Amino acid sequence: MKTNWTEINDSHLYYQEHNGRIIGMAHRLGVSGPWYIAKVCEDLSVDFTPIGNYIDLKSAKSAVEVFWNIHNNTFDAPQNDLLSVNTVV
């Protein structure tokens, strides 16, 4: 999945290049505070989930990128597959 950052109205949006879907964001927490918040969006039906507060924009953006690198390298088995595993007693 190829991704990129863009800035819109002081919010830095992390999106998938092939479809333009926004999957993360980093923005200043409050109007004049020195802190930034990082958020991700895993599901289109759910709002952005905060993943942390950071001292600078670079750290907040890095947190979003690390989140998606881990997520993309993790095997997610469907719940039904997990329940159908045979166990030997």
N, C-alpha and C positions, 0 to 999 in steps of 0.2 A: 504494500500500500504506500503510494507516494503521497507525502504530506507537505504542507507549507504553512507559513505564517503570513497574515495580512493585518494591517491596523485600520480600524474604523472607529472614529470618535473616542480615542484614547483607550479602546479595548483592543487587545491583540488576540486575533482569532486563529485557531489551528484547524486546518481543514484538509479534506481528502481532495487531491487534485483531479481525480477521474470523475467525481460527481459533484464537487463543491460543497459536500456536507461538512458542517462545522462540528468538530468532535472535541474541541477544547478551547479554553480561553484563559487569558491572564490579564488582569486589570488592577488599577490602583484601588486599594480599600479605602473608601471615603474620598472626600474631595481634595484634601491637602495633606493627608497622612503619608508617611514614608513607606508604608507597607503595601504589599501586593498580594492578591489572592489568585490561586490557580483552581480551575474547575474543568471537569470533563463531562461529556455527554455520551453515555454508552447506548442509550435507548431513545429513539425519537419520541416516545410517548412520555418521557420523563424529563424534567428540567435539568439543568447543569448541577452536578454534584461537586461541592468544594472538596479539594484534596489537600489543601494547606494554605497557610499564610507565609509569606516570604519577605525578606528584607529588601529585595530588589527585583526588578523585572526579569533579569537574566535567570535568576534562580526559579522564579515562578514558571517561566516558559520551559525551563529544563525539566521541572517536575511533571509537566503535562507530557513532554516528549518521552520521559522515562516510563510514565504510566502506560502509554500506548505501546512502547517497545516491549514491555513485559506482557501486556495484554495480547499482543499479536504473536508472541512466542509461547503462549500457554494453550494447552489443549483443553477445550471446553466440551465435555461429553454431554449429550442431551440427557436430561433427567431419566428418561425411560431406559436408556442404555445402562445407566448406573444401577437401576433397580433389577435389571434382568441378568446380572452377573451371577453365575452359579457358584455357590460356595460349598466346599467339602467340610463336613463336620466330623 
